[in-house]
Amino acid sequence: MTGSWFPEIHTLAHSAAGWLGTDYDSGAPTWVHPLMHLILVLAPSLLMISLLALMVRTLRPLLQHHDKRDLRHRRRPRIGGLDRNLLTQLLRRTGRRQVGLLLLSLSLMPPLYLSLEMPKQIVNNVLEPSAGPAEIFGFTLSQAQMLGLFSAIYLAAISLNGLGKYTLNRCKGLVAEHLLRRLRLLIYRHWRYRLPHHRQSEIVQVLGAEVEPIGGFAADLIALPVTQGGTLLTILLFMFLQDPILGAAALTVLPVQLALLPYLQRIVNQLSRERIRAMRVLTCGLAEQLSPEQNGLDGIRKTASSLRELEQIRYRIHRVKFLAKALNNFLTALTPFLFYSLGGYFVIEERITLGALIAVLAAHKDFSAPLKELFRYYQQLEDSRIRYRAVLEFLIERPGPPRPKDSAT
């Protein structure tokens, strides 16, 4: 039964290669066939399974959120001007600015594609020994003039892309700081209705460390997935246009990354929460030792125990982080292996040009960065939700009676 799978995979790989217009026959080297099976059959199947699993994990909380209990929860009034749902709050406060960030993000894609295309054009149409004068828009240009023109276009493309990113980051900073100021004002105004002595030490932490990451996420809410996702799709489109099989090869290790890296990141997040709890225990122990009657050997032992626990937790975090980094670097290095082997074979067979292969290799250098940013965005979303929920719990918990002056108002 197991042996019957190989002919099926072989047939599917040939059918897929023929559909992509780059069919190969039995005369191809032996090592080409397993690589084709991996790129055209196994990797796409695993990618579909990984994407479906990711969609289920993402949509499950949203579907659960629409049950009757959650619907009643969403009908409750806001807390101090804050909506109970983070995304609703962010869109309500920054909706118009998010549209501007969306348009700016989309404007980065044409210069990005042009910056990928021009090196290939320079190698194929200018630096080839057989290249001669060419006519462009009615003007006849020599080989040197063509090189100057194409180089100028490439310089303009990377300049526009850099200027666009700078403008986008400036606008994102304005959105983040504006929302952060509004959140802090709303939280402070609501806190003023409590007794003057009620949880005074906590308001400083809430207005500082608890809220600040939420402002940063507001700036990335739409701009980051559009920019990084658009960059990823633009690079993939460029690769597929050079050669469909090389474009498919760029996705070979993506299923493994989608399965392993988020799993390891969840372990890091859990350890980070344990570190925060251990740090709070240490802080409380140090605060107790400020009292003379508590400043004894028992306090020293507790402090030493807390420091030892923090050391162990941080060491575990380092181990998981370095494992994730090593795996990601190894998986990222596997794709150029496919480019050099299969792409080199296609150049020998004159199916693609050397300039196209060089352009694909150059484009792949920028392929893993947007993928990492999209993984970071997912973790940032979950972290912001946790922090926002903690802020709401702070505003709800044990409210004190309103001040006479405020109540009269």
Disulfide bonds with the S-S distance in Angstrom:
none
